[in-house]
C-alpha cells in the first residue's frame, strides 16, 4: 500500500487540469474544516465547495469495484470503513455549510470539471443547489 499515492494521482491531475482550463482556481489537498482530519482534493474556500476524487477500488464504486481474492474479508471491511468515513465526512462538511462533490476516478475529467464549475458558480451566486454523484 505504500506505493499507492494519497494525492496527485493521474485522475486527480486530469481533473485539476480540466478545472484550471475552465478558469477555476482552487486549493489542493486542503482541510475545509481545520478541526477535522479530512482533506479534500480540490477546495473552493469562498464558495465553500469541497471536491473529492474517489478511487473505484478504495471507495467501493458500484460500477467498477472488484472483490479482492486474497484476504477478502480484510479488504471488504477496509472498503466498508472507507465508505462510512466518506459519509461522515460529507455530513460534517454539510453541517458546517460546505457543499461536497464526489467524483469517481473513472468519470470523464472534462465533464466532471464542468459539473464542479457549475456547482461553484451556483454557490458564488447564492443559488441553493443539491449535488448528486455522477457516474
C-alpha positions in Angstrom: 0.0 0.0 0.0 3.0 2.3 0.4 3.2 2.8 -3.4 -0.5 4.0 -3.6 -0.4 7.7 -3.7 -2.6 9.8 -1.5 -2.7 12.8 -3.8 -1.6 13.8 -7.3 -2.9 10.6 -8.9 -3.5 10.6 -12.6 -7.3 11.0 -12.4 -6.9 13.8 -9.9 -4.3 15.6 -12.0 -6.6 15.3 -15.1 -9.5 16.8 -13.1 -7.3 19.7 -11.9 -6.1 20.4 -15.4 -9.6 20.4 -16.7 -10.9 22.6 -13.9 -8.0 25.0 -14.3 -8.6 25.2 -18.1 -12.2 26.3 -17.2 -10.8 29.2 -15.2 -11.3 27.7 -11.8 -8.8 28.5 -9.1 -8.7 26.2 -6.0 -6.7 24.9 -3.1 -5.2 21.4 -3.5 -5.2 18.8 -0.7 -6.7 21.2 1.8 -8.7 20.7 5.0 -12.0 22.5 4.7 -12.6 22.3 8.5 -9.3 22.7 10.4 -10.5 20.6 13.4 -11.5 17.6 11.3 -8.7 15.4 9.8 -10.2 15.1 6.3 -8.5 16.5 3.3 -10.4 17.4 0.1 -8.7 17.1 -3.3 -10.0 20.5 -4.5 -11.3 23.2 -2.3 -13.1 26.4 -3.2 -12.9 28.3 0.1 -15.1 31.3 -0.7 -17.8 29.2 -2.4 -17.4 26.6 0.4 -17.2 23.7 -2.0 -15.1 20.6 -1.3 -14.4 18.1 -4.2 -13.2 14.6 -3.5 -11.9 12.3 -6.2 -12.7 8.7 -5.1 -10.9 5.7 -6.4 -13.1 2.9 -7.6 -11.4 0.1 -5.6 -10.8 2.0 -2.3 -14.2 3.7 -2.1 -16.3 0.8 -3.5 -17.5 2.1 -6.8 -20.9 0.5 -7.7 -19.7 0.1 -11.3 -16.1 -0.9 -11.1 -15.3 -2.1 -7.6 -13.8 -5.6 -7.6 -13.7 -8.0 -4.7 -10.2 -8.9 -3.6 -9.4 -12.6 -3.9 -6.6 -12.6 -1.4 -7.6 -11.6 2.2 -11.1 -10.8 1.0 -12.6 -10.2 4.4 -9.9 -7.7 5.3 -10.4 -5.7 2.1 -14.2 -5.8 2.3 -14.0 -4.4 5.8 -11.5 -1.7 4.8 -13.8 -0.6 1.9 -16.8 -0.6 4.2 -15.0 1.6 6.7 -13.9 3.9 3.9 -17.5 4.4 2.8 -18.6 5.0 6.4 -15.8 7.7 6.7 -16.9 9.3 3.4 -20.5 9.5 4.6 -19.3 11.0 8.0 -17.1 13.5 6.1 -20.0 14.6 3.9 -22.2 15.0 7.0 -19.6 17.0 8.9 -18.9 19.3 6.0 -22.6 19.8 5.2 -23.3 20.7 8.8 -20.6 23.3 8.6 -22.1 24.9 5.5 -20.0 23.2 2.8 -21.2 21.6 -0.3 -19.5 18.2 -1.1 -18.9 17.0 -4.7 -17.7 13.4 -5.1 -16.2 12.3 -8.4 -15.3 8.7 -9.3 -11.9 8.2 -10.8 -13.5 6.6 -13.9 -15.5 9.7 -14.7 -14.6 11.9 -17.7 -12.4 14.6 -16.2 -13.7 17.3 -18.6 -17.4 16.6 -17.7 -16.5 16.3 -14.0 -14.8 19.7 -14.2 -17.8 21.2 -15.9 -20.0 19.9 -13.1 -17.7 21.4 -10.5 -17.7 24.7 -12.3 -21.5 24.7 -12.3 -21.6 24.0 -8.6 -19.0 26.6 -7.7 -20.8 29.3 -9.9 -24.1 28.5 -8.3 -22.7 28.7 -4.8 -21.0 32.0 -5.6 -24.2 33.4 -7.0 -26.1 32.3 -3.8 -28.3 29.9 -5.7 -29.2 26.9 -3.5 -28.0 23.6 -5.1 -28.0 19.9 -4.3 -25.2 17.9 -5.9 -25.6 14.3 -7.0 -22.7 12.0 -7.7 -22.2 11.4 -11.4 -21.4 8.0 -12.8 
